[in-house]
Amino acid sequence: MISQTLRDARKYEETMEKKIGRDDKPDFHLSTRVGWMNDPNGFSYYNGEYHMFYQYHPYDSHWGPMHWGHAVSADLLRWKYLPAALAPDTEYDRDGCFSGSAVVLPDGRHMLLYTGVAKETQPDGSMREVQTQCVAVGDGMDYEKYAGNPVITEKDLPEGSSRFDFRDPKIWQKPDGSYRCVAGNCTEEGDGRILLYSSPDGINWKYEKILAANHMRFGRMWECPDFFVLDGKGVLITSPQDMFPQGFEYHNGNGTLCLIGAYDDATETFTEEGNQAIDYGIDFYAPQTVLAPDGRRIMIGWMQNWDTCNLHTPAQPWLGQMTLPRELSVHNGRLYQKPIRELDDMHGKEVRHENVTFTDVIRLAGVEGRKVDMELSIRPGDAQNIYRKFAVRFAQDDTCHTSISFRPYESIVKVDRKFSGSRRAIIHQRRCLVNSEGGVLKMRIILDKFSVEAFVNDGEHVLTATFYTDLAADGISFYADGSVTMDIVKYEIK
Ligand code: FRU
């Protein structure tokens, strides 16, 4: 029972993907099959494979009527596309199948819970999008929308809620077999909050409570929530829209927020204890997690920035890629992220340099490339006189480079893509306050053609950015203002 709208999308993506060169796409990061990709959706483990769906507009490299794209992988790094899974083809989702999640049903079927969007004329003549939560059930390839959709509607909203901002359900199953989901919502005044629902079967849902509320602290509407218990703590992640900056922690625009706190499962009460940004770079939004069969909590985010993703020409055949999958943990009330260990299996040639001391620009034998995993440990070359700045530059040629730098006196790590070949007045730099003492810092930096992800101090802080520098620019160099001593282990990625 595949609709004509979905059949058209499947045919289109199959034809058009052949027009995109292998070199134009990242290698081990999931990117859109064609057209446009935003949020990760339905991240789940089903029938021996990881499934990732995504917000998808196949017909254009700009956002449009949302479909769900679909890909599978055994190792979360090498992805295979499957046909698009959902299209906006029914009354209640005619204007878009927005973000959602997936769970495996006891009878072995795969269930998607997503937001259906339908525009409605308001009494004042304006058009608004009404958002409801809907179900589709399938076999890992084809999904059928539930005849009783939508399953959660405005009737299930607490008083004072906006029915125009009610989306992105994230579902999980409890040990007793029942289901819970969290959804993003805001008050009529635009103050974000995360709602908790319960269900015996994934179909019949009951509103439980407001699990966490913004009280206008972090942006406005809260999108794409996820909630889980990790290392004894309740962890709520969400993506607030329209943020004001706060020190070096939060930046202007649509950002990410992680609330860590106490969670009492008996009463399903979450008590916030601390907050932090999830990623401090330029391109990171709407992350979603999966619980892997081996117990790891793995997160993938959309590697883009809403304020800078519309500057390309419609002629560009694709836009949108995901971050590396990251293993999460909580230490001392803080969320840590590490690149998934499966990446180690893709390591090619190893290059090592130890105790390299430099006071200006250097290049190191065997250190170059645009598909790279490198670990840098830096310390002062002269203990009496700590250096003022360290930088690693990559995607470099005579005119271009992107860099990650560290200033020990300010304890600031910065990503800078000003010289990446951009001709636009967009955000090119982001700074992050890190923990360091005496000029000692550890960084793992991963490049995949058009992106950098820098994991500082074993994943205590992460900075992610995209750049579209010509692939021929594959130089890597190091810079010190003062004297730096560095150990480096570098792998090319196969
Ligand atoms: C977040 C978001 C979601 C929504 C989707 C629409 O990036 O705005 O809230 O479901 O994108 O594509």
Residues whose N, C-alpha, C, O or C-beta is under 5 A from the ligand:
A	BS01	FRU	D39 Q55 M66 F98 S99 R167 D168 E223 C224 A286
